[in-house]
Amino acid sequence: QVQLVESGGGLVQAGGSLRLSCAVSGSISSINAMGWYRQAPGKQRELAAAIIGGGSTNYADSVKGRFTISRNNAKNTVYLQMNSLKPEDTAVYYCHAEAWLSSGEYDYWGQGTQVTVSS
């Protein structure tokens, strides 16, 4: 089992910055990849950024150059630094972990944190 708890969301003006944090606990050694997804009202959940076990990263085209995903292994925390925020970045942001356990592959989700960008 893996538990994920997000924090850091809030209201910010366009052009501003926020940093989201995802505290990870449980079977941390089983995690293969982690990511941040987002879901805007009336839209499907989409991947914003991901970081794979070796440290490679992947970003949605819409956030490239503005968002940075990173992790602190000592603190068991994954971050999403969001700069130059736009109103279209408004969404609930979810932390995700892909883990391989003895019984197979599992997906874990946090409870989500709201990010609202005002124009």
Rosetta blueprint (number, residue, H / E / L):
1 Q L
2 V E
3 Q E
4 L E
5 V E
6 E E
7 S E
8 G L
9 G L
10 G E
11 L E
12 V E
13 Q E
14 A L
15 G L
16 G L
17 S L
18 L E
19 R E
20 L E
21 S E
22 C E
23 A E
24 V E
25 S E
26 G E
27 S L
28 I H
29 S H
30 S H
31 I E
32 N E
33 A E
34 M E
35 G E
36 W E
37 Y E
38 R E
39 Q E
40 A L
41 P L
42 G L
43 K L
44 Q L
45 R L
46 E E
47 L E
48 A E
49 A E
50 A E
51 I E
52 I E
53 G L
54 G L
55 G L
56 S L
57 T E
58 N E
59 Y E
60 A L
61 D L
62 S L
63 V L
64 K L
65 G L
66 R L
67 F E
68 T E
69 I E
70 S E
71 R E
72 N E
73 N L
74 A L
75 K L
76 N L
77 T E
78 V E
79 Y E
80 L E
81 Q E
82 M E
83 N L
84 S L
85 L L
86 K L
87 P H
88 E H
89 D H
90 T L
91 A E
92 V E
93 Y E
94 Y E
95 C E
96 H E
97 A E
98 E E
99 A E
100 W E
101 L E
102 S L
103 S L
104 G E
105 E E
106 Y E
107 D E
108 Y E
109 W E
110 G L
111 Q L
112 G L
113 T E
114 Q E
115 V E
116 T E
117 V E
118 S E
119 S L
